[in-house]
Amino acid sequence: MTEKRKGARSIKDIPGDILEQLNRGELETANLTEWLAVDQKLLLENLLHQNGRTEYLKPIVDLVNQLKKQTVNTVNEAIGMGLLKLSHQNHDEAFLLDLSRHQADLVRCWSAYTVGRNSRTDLKEKLKNIQPFASDHHFGVREICWMTVRPDISKNLTESLSVLSGWTSHKDENVRRFASESTRPRGVWCEHIPELKQNPGLGLDILEPLRSDPSKYVQDSVGNWLNDASKSQPEFVTEICDEWLRESPTKETQYIVKKALRTLRK
Protein backbone atom coordinates (compact mmCIF):
# COMPACT_ATOMS: atom_id res chain seq x y z
CA MET A 1 0.00 0.00 0.00
CA THR A 2 1.28 3.45 -0.99
CA GLU A 3 0.04 5.00 2.23
CA LYS A 4 2.56 2.95 4.22
CA ARG A 5 5.54 4.25 2.24
CA LYS A 6 7.24 7.11 4.02
CA GLY A 7 8.95 8.51 0.95
CA ALA A 8 12.41 10.01 0.66
CA ARG A 9 13.32 13.25 2.44
CA SER A 10 15.05 14.75 -0.60
CA ILE A 11 14.47 14.34 -4.33
CA LYS A 12 17.95 12.89 -4.92
CA ASP A 13 17.18 10.10 -2.43
CA ILE A 14 14.07 8.84 -4.27
CA PRO A 15 14.90 5.37 -5.64
CA GLY A 16 14.94 5.26 -9.44
CA ASP A 17 12.30 2.53 -9.67
CA ILE A 18 9.94 4.53 -7.43
CA LEU A 19 10.35 7.66 -9.54
CA GLU A 20 9.70 5.66 -12.71
CA GLN A 21 6.50 4.24 -11.23
CA LEU A 22 5.41 7.73 -10.14
CA ASN A 23 6.00 9.11 -13.63
CA ARG A 24 4.06 6.21 -15.16
CA GLY A 25 1.13 6.90 -12.84
CA GLU A 26 1.41 3.53 -11.13
CA LEU A 27 2.02 4.91 -7.64
CA GLU A 28 0.73 7.72 -5.48
CA THR A 29 3.26 10.13 -4.07
CA ALA A 30 4.02 9.36 -0.43
CA ASN A 31 5.03 12.88 0.65
CA LEU A 32 5.63 16.42 -0.58
CA THR A 33 9.15 15.57 -1.76
CA GLU A 34 7.82 12.94 -4.15
CA TRP A 35 4.96 15.20 -5.17
CA LEU A 36 7.46 17.88 -6.24
CA ALA A 37 9.68 15.32 -7.98
CA VAL A 38 7.13 13.96 -10.44
CA ASP A 39 7.72 15.05 -14.04
CA GLN A 40 4.16 16.07 -14.86
CA LYS A 41 4.79 16.31 -18.62
CA LEU A 42 6.17 12.76 -18.62
CA LEU A 43 3.27 11.57 -16.47
CA LEU A 44 0.86 13.20 -18.90
CA GLU A 45 2.58 11.57 -21.89
CA ASN A 46 2.35 8.15 -20.23
CA LEU A 47 -1.29 8.70 -19.22
CA LEU A 48 -2.34 9.73 -22.74
CA HIS A 49 -0.41 6.84 -24.29
CA GLN A 50 -2.03 4.35 -21.90
CA ASN A 51 -5.50 5.72 -22.73
CA GLY A 52 -5.14 6.15 -26.49
CA ARG A 53 -5.31 9.95 -26.37
CA THR A 54 -1.84 10.80 -27.72
CA GLU A 55 -3.29 13.56 -29.92
CA TYR A 56 -3.97 15.53 -26.71
CA LEU A 57 -0.29 15.69 -25.81
CA LYS A 58 1.10 18.44 -28.02
CA PRO A 59 -1.65 21.05 -27.38
CA ILE A 60 -1.36 20.56 -23.62
CA VAL A 61 2.45 20.60 -23.56
CA ASP A 62 2.29 23.81 -25.63
CA LEU A 63 0.10 25.33 -22.89
CA VAL A 64 2.64 24.33 -20.25
CA ASN A 65 5.55 25.70 -22.28
CA GLN A 66 3.77 29.06 -22.63
CA LEU A 67 3.67 29.55 -18.85
CA LYS A 68 5.75 32.49 -17.67
CA LYS A 69 6.68 30.54 -14.57
CA GLN A 70 6.55 26.77 -14.37
CA THR A 71 5.85 25.60 -10.82
CA VAL A 72 4.14 22.41 -9.68
CA ASN A 73 0.90 24.36 -9.25
CA THR A 74 0.98 26.31 -12.52
CA VAL A 75 1.84 23.18 -14.51
CA ASN A 76 -0.90 21.31 -12.67
CA GLU A 77 -3.43 23.95 -13.61
CA ALA A 78 -2.30 24.18 -17.25
CA ILE A 79 -2.58 20.42 -17.73
CA GLY A 80 -5.98 20.30 -16.02
CA MET A 81 -7.30 23.16 -18.15
CA GLY A 82 -5.89 21.57 -21.30
CA LEU A 83 -7.56 18.25 -20.52
CA LEU A 84 -10.85 20.04 -19.85
CA LYS A 85 -10.75 21.98 -23.12
CA LEU A 86 -9.80 19.00 -25.30
CA SER A 87 -12.29 16.66 -23.64
CA HIS A 88 -15.08 19.18 -24.26
CA GLN A 89 -14.02 19.68 -27.88
CA ASN A 90 -14.01 15.93 -28.45
CA HIS A 91 -17.12 15.12 -26.36
CA ASP A 92 -14.82 12.95 -24.28
CA GLU A 93 -16.52 13.20 -20.87
CA ALA A 94 -15.89 9.50 -20.23
CA PHE A 95 -12.15 10.21 -20.17
CA LEU A 96 -12.65 12.97 -17.61
CA LEU A 97 -14.54 10.52 -15.40
CA ASP A 98 -11.67 8.02 -15.67
CA LEU A 99 -9.19 10.71 -14.57
CA SER A 100 -11.17 11.42 -11.40
CA ARG A 101 -10.74 7.77 -10.36
CA HIS A 102 -7.10 7.40 -11.38
CA GLN A 103 -4.69 5.80 -8.91
CA ALA A 104 -2.09 8.57 -9.36
CA ASP A 105 -2.76 11.55 -7.09
CA LEU A 106 -1.39 14.11 -9.57
CA VAL A 107 -3.79 12.85 -12.23
CA ARG A 108 -6.64 13.37 -9.75
CA CYS A 109 -5.27 16.88 -9.17
CA TRP A 110 -5.59 17.56 -12.91
CA SER A 111 -9.07 16.10 -12.74
CA ALA A 112 -9.99 18.52 -9.95
CA TYR A 113 -9.28 21.38 -12.35
CA THR A 114 -11.57 19.82 -14.98
CA VAL A 115 -14.33 20.00 -12.36
CA GLY A 116 -13.52 23.28 -10.62
CA ARG A 117 -12.98 25.27 -13.81
CA ASN A 118 -15.79 23.76 -15.85
CA SER A 119 -17.78 26.76 -17.12
CA ARG A 120 -20.65 24.48 -18.14
CA THR A 121 -21.68 23.90 -14.51
CA ASP A 122 -23.07 26.43 -12.05
CA LEU A 123 -21.57 27.04 -8.63
CA LYS A 124 -23.84 24.66 -6.72
CA GLU A 125 -23.15 21.78 -9.09
CA LYS A 126 -19.45 22.60 -9.14
CA LEU A 127 -19.18 22.42 -5.36
CA LYS A 128 -21.17 19.19 -5.31
CA ASN A 129 -18.83 17.70 -7.92
CA ILE A 130 -15.70 18.87 -6.11
CA GLN A 131 -16.69 17.31 -2.77
CA PRO A 132 -15.26 13.85 -3.60
CA PHE A 133 -11.91 15.55 -4.22
CA ALA A 134 -12.25 17.41 -0.92
CA SER A 135 -12.56 14.04 0.82
CA ASP A 136 -9.71 12.42 -1.13
CA HIS A 137 -7.28 10.48 1.07
CA HIS A 138 -4.29 12.21 -0.55
CA PHE A 139 -3.09 15.59 0.78
CA GLY A 140 -2.15 16.88 -2.68
CA VAL A 141 -5.61 16.37 -4.16
CA ARG A 142 -7.24 18.04 -1.14
CA GLU A 143 -4.95 21.08 -1.43
CA ILE A 144 -5.43 21.50 -5.17
CA CYS A 145 -9.20 21.00 -5.23
CA TRP A 146 -10.11 24.04 -3.13
CA MET A 147 -7.84 26.18 -5.29
CA THR A 148 -9.73 25.10 -8.42
CA VAL A 149 -13.03 26.54 -7.16
CA ARG A 150 -11.61 29.49 -5.22
CA PRO A 151 -12.22 32.01 -8.08
CA ASP A 152 -15.90 30.98 -8.23
CA ILE A 153 -16.23 31.11 -4.45
CA SER A 154 -14.82 34.64 -4.43
CA LYS A 155 -17.07 35.74 -7.30
CA ASN A 156 -20.22 34.21 -5.77
CA LEU A 157 -19.40 34.67 -2.11
CA THR A 158 -22.88 34.77 -0.57
CA GLU A 159 -24.05 31.62 -2.34
CA SER A 160 -20.73 29.86 -1.66
CA LEU A 161 -20.83 30.58 2.06
CA SER A 162 -24.42 29.37 2.18
CA VAL A 163 -23.56 26.05 0.49
CA LEU A 164 -20.31 25.50 2.39
CA SER A 165 -21.86 26.23 5.79
CA GLY A 166 -23.75 22.97 5.26
CA TRP A 167 -20.44 21.14 4.87
CA THR A 168 -19.38 22.07 8.42
CA SER A 169 -21.50 19.24 9.85
CA HIS A 170 -20.18 16.62 7.43
CA LYS A 171 -18.87 13.44 9.07
CA ASP A 172 -15.64 13.64 7.05
CA GLU A 173 -13.12 16.03 8.60
CA ASN A 174 -11.61 16.68 5.17
CA VAL A 175 -14.92 18.05 3.88
CA ARG A 176 -15.35 20.22 6.98
CA ARG A 177 -11.81 21.51 6.52
CA PHE A 178 -12.53 22.37 2.86
CA ALA A 179 -15.35 24.70 3.96
CA SER A 180 -12.90 26.69 6.06
CA GLU A 181 -9.77 26.45 3.91
CA SER A 182 -11.45 27.39 0.62
CA THR A 183 -12.86 30.60 2.11
CA ARG A 184 -9.81 31.91 3.97
CA PRO A 185 -9.62 35.70 3.49
CA ARG A 186 -5.99 35.54 2.40
CA GLY A 187 -5.21 31.89 1.88
CA VAL A 188 -2.04 30.34 0.52
CA TRP A 189 -0.94 30.30 -3.14
CA CYS A 190 -4.15 32.02 -4.18
CA GLU A 191 -5.89 35.35 -4.70
CA HIS A 192 -7.25 37.05 -1.59
CA ILE A 193 -10.99 37.53 -1.06
CA PRO A 194 -11.26 41.30 -0.42
CA GLU A 195 -14.83 41.08 0.89
CA LEU A 196 -13.82 38.69 3.67
CA LYS A 197 -10.70 40.69 4.50
CA GLN A 198 -12.87 43.75 5.12
CA ASN A 199 -15.89 41.98 6.58
CA PRO A 200 -14.81 38.61 8.06
CA GLY A 201 -18.11 38.37 9.94
CA LEU A 202 -19.58 37.06 6.69
CA GLY A 203 -17.70 33.83 7.34
CA LEU A 204 -19.14 33.15 10.78
CA ASP A 205 -21.70 30.66 9.44
CA ILE A 206 -18.73 28.46 8.57
CA LEU A 207 -16.47 29.28 11.52
CA GLU A 208 -18.96 29.03 14.39
CA PRO A 209 -19.85 25.34 13.89
CA LEU A 210 -16.13 24.50 13.71
CA ARG A 211 -14.91 26.44 16.75
CA SER A 212 -14.51 23.27 18.82
CA ASP A 213 -14.05 20.73 16.04
CA PRO A 214 -12.36 17.51 17.22
CA SER A 215 -10.06 17.34 14.17
CA LYS A 216 -6.69 19.09 14.39
CA TYR A 217 -6.75 19.37 10.58
CA VAL A 218 -9.92 21.46 10.87
CA GLN A 219 -8.68 23.38 13.91
CA ASP A 220 -5.55 24.46 12.03
CA SER A 221 -7.64 25.75 9.14
CA VAL A 222 -10.05 27.70 11.37
CA GLY A 223 -7.14 29.21 13.30
CA ASN A 224 -5.45 30.20 10.05
CA TRP A 225 -8.73 31.66 8.74
CA LEU A 226 -9.00 33.96 11.75
CA ASN A 227 -5.29 34.77 11.63
CA ASP A 228 -5.81 35.90 8.02
CA ALA A 229 -8.67 38.12 9.16
CA SER A 230 -6.65 39.55 12.05
CA LYS A 231 -4.31 41.27 9.58
CA SER A 232 -7.10 43.55 8.37
CA GLN A 233 -9.72 43.38 11.14
CA PRO A 234 -7.86 42.75 14.43
CA GLU A 235 -10.68 43.93 16.70
CA PHE A 236 -13.18 41.54 15.12
CA VAL A 237 -10.86 38.57 15.62
CA THR A 238 -10.03 39.53 19.22
CA GLU A 239 -13.74 39.82 20.06
CA ILE A 240 -14.63 36.51 18.43
CA CYS A 241 -11.81 34.72 20.23
CA ASP A 242 -12.87 36.19 23.59
CA GLU A 243 -16.46 35.14 22.95
CA TRP A 244 -15.48 31.61 21.95
CA LEU A 245 -13.31 31.16 25.03
CA ARG A 246 -16.20 32.28 27.24
CA GLU A 247 -18.83 30.13 25.59
CA SER A 248 -16.74 27.09 24.65
CA PRO A 249 -13.61 26.81 26.81
CA THR A 250 -12.57 23.43 25.38
CA LYS A 251 -8.97 22.50 24.58
CA GLU A 252 -9.94 22.49 20.89
CA THR A 253 -11.21 26.07 21.03
CA GLN A 254 -8.16 27.14 23.03
CA TYR A 255 -5.89 25.69 20.35
CA ILE A 256 -7.79 27.50 17.58
CA VAL A 257 -7.70 30.80 19.46
CA LYS A 258 -3.97 30.54 20.08
CA LYS A 259 -3.42 29.98 16.36
CA ALA A 260 -5.84 32.76 15.43
CA LEU A 261 -4.11 35.35 17.61
CA ARG A 262 -0.50 34.48 16.79
CA THR A 263 0.07 37.51 14.56
CA LEU A 264 -1.59 39.94 16.99
CA ARG A 265 0.46 38.60 19.90
CA LYS A 266 3.84 38.97 18.18
N, C-alpha and C positions, 0 to 999 in steps of 0.2 A: 504493500500500500504506500502511495506517495506521501500520505500525511505523516507516516512514521519516519520518513527521511528528514534529517536535520538540514542538509544542504551545506555547501562550503561557505566559509566566512569571507572569502575573497574570490573574485572571478577566476584568477589564475589557478586556484585550487580546485575548481570544478573538474571532475574526471572527464576525459574526452568522450567516453561512451555515454555519460549522462547528458553532456551538452548536445551530442548528436541526437539523442532521443528527444530532448527538449525542442530542438529545431525541426524535428520531424513531426512534432505534435503528439508524441507517444507518451509523454510524461507531463505531469503538472510541475510547475516550479515549487520548490520546497520552502524558499525564503526570498527576501528582497534581492539578495545577491544574484540568485539564479534568474529572477524576474528581469533584472537589468541586463543579464548576460545573453538572453535569447536574441538571436538575429531575426527580427520580425519579418524582414523581406524574404529570408530563406524559409522561415516557417510558412509564410504565405505561399511561396512557390511550391513547397511540398504539399500544402493543403489543397491548392488548386489542381496540382497534378493528380493527387489521390482521388479527387472528386470530379475529374474530367472537365475542369473549368479553366484550362490553361490560357484561354483567350482573355481572361480577366486580368492576367498578370501585368502586362505592359501598361495599361491605363492606370492601374493602381500604383505601380512602382513610379510612374511619371508623377503622380500626385505627391508621393513621398519625396521624390527628388526636388520638387518645386518648393518644399518647405524652407523658409528662411533659417529655421533652427530645428534640427532633428534631435528630439529628445524621445525617451520612451513614450511619453504621453502624447506628443504631437504626431509621432509615427502611428501610434495606436489609433488616434482619431482619424488620421488620413486614410488608413487602411479600412477602418470601419465605415467611413463615409463613402469610400470607393466601392466597397462591397454592397452598400445600400443602393447607390446609384445604378450600378450594373445589374443588380438583381431586379430592380424595378424596371429597367429598360428591357430586360429579357424575360420578364414575368416569371422570375425564378425564386418565388417566395419559399418553395420547398427547401432550397439551399440555405436560405436564411434560418429556417427552422432547425436544420441540421447543425448549423454553427452554434446555436444557443445551447445545444446538448453535447457539444464536443468535449472530449476528455481534457484537452489542453486549455489551461486557464486563460492564456493570452488570446486564444481564438474566441473564448466566451467574452472577453473584454471587447474585441472587435464587434461581436454580436450585440453587446450592450449599446454600442453606438448606432447600430442599425435599428434599434428600438427607440432609443432616446432622441434621435435626430430625425425620426421618420415624420415628415411633414404631412403625411396622409392620415395621421391619427391625431385626435384632439388630446388635450392635456389629461383628462380623466382616463382615457384608454391607455395613453402612454405610461402613466404612473402604474396602472394595473399591470401592464405588460412588463414593466421594469421590476416589479416586486420579486419575481423569481431570482433575478440577478442580485437584488438587495439581500436575499437570504442565501446566496451562494456560500458554500463552505470555504471558498478561497478568498483570502484577503484582497488580492489584486482585483478580482471581479467586483467585489463590494466597493472598493475605492473608486474604480472607474465608473461604475454605473450611476452613482449620484451626480458625477460630473457631466454625464451625457444629458441629463434632464435639467441641470441647473439653469441654463438660459431660459427654458420654458417656465421654470418655477419663478424666476425673477420677473419675467414678463407678465405672468398671471399669478401674482403673489396671493391675492385673497383666496382664489379658488384652490391654489396649491396648499395653503395652510389649512384650509377646510378639509381637504382630502387627507392630508398627511396627519392631521390631528387624530384621525381614526386609526392610524397605524400605531399610535403610542400604546395601545392596549393589546397589540399583537403578541402571541405567545413566543414568537421568535425574536430574540434580543437583537439580531441583525436588522430586522425590519424596523424595530423601534429606534435603533440607532440611526438608520437611514433618515427617518423623519427629522431628527435633530441635525445630523451632519449635513444634509442636503440644503438646509435653510440657514446655515450659519451666516451671520451678517458679513463676515470677512472671508472665512473659509481658507482653504489651502489650495494652491495651484488653480485658482479660479477667479472669475470676476466677483467683485463685492456686490452686495445687494443694498444699494443706497437707502431704500425705504426702511429696511430693518436696522441699518446703522443709526438712522435718525429717530426711528420709532420702534425700538425693540419690543415694546409691549405687544405689538402685533403677533409676536411669536409665543405668547404665553399659553395659548391653547395647546401647543406642542410641549412646551417646557414644564408646565405645571404637573401633568400626569407622570412625568419622568423624574421629578425632583428627589424621589427616594427609590429609584429603580434598583433592583438587586444586581444588575449586570454592570461590572466595571467598564465594559466596552461602551455602554450607554452613558454611564456616569461621566466618563472622560469627554464624551461628545457634548453633553449638556454643560459641563464646566467650561469647555472650550467655546461653546456658543456664547455663554455669558461673558467670558473673558473678551471675546470679540467685541461684544456690545459695550463693555466697560471703557473701551478706547474712545468711544464717541459719546456715550451716555453713562458716565460713572455713577451719578446719583441714582439712576434707575436701578442699576445692578446692585449697588449697596443696599437699597431699600428692599429689593426682592430677596437678597440673601438674608437680610435680617428677619424678614417675614418668614422665610422658609425655616430658618433655625428655630424660630418661636413655635411655629405650627407643626414642624416635623423634625424634631431634634435627633434623627437617626444617624448612625455612622455613615450611611450612604449619602444623606443630605450634607453632612459635615464635610465629606470628601469633595462633593461637587462644589460647595461654597468655597472651600480652600482653593480649588482649581480656578474657580470663577474670579476670585479676588487677587490672583497672583500678580497681575500687572499693577493693580492699584496699591498693593502692599509693598511694592519694590522700594 
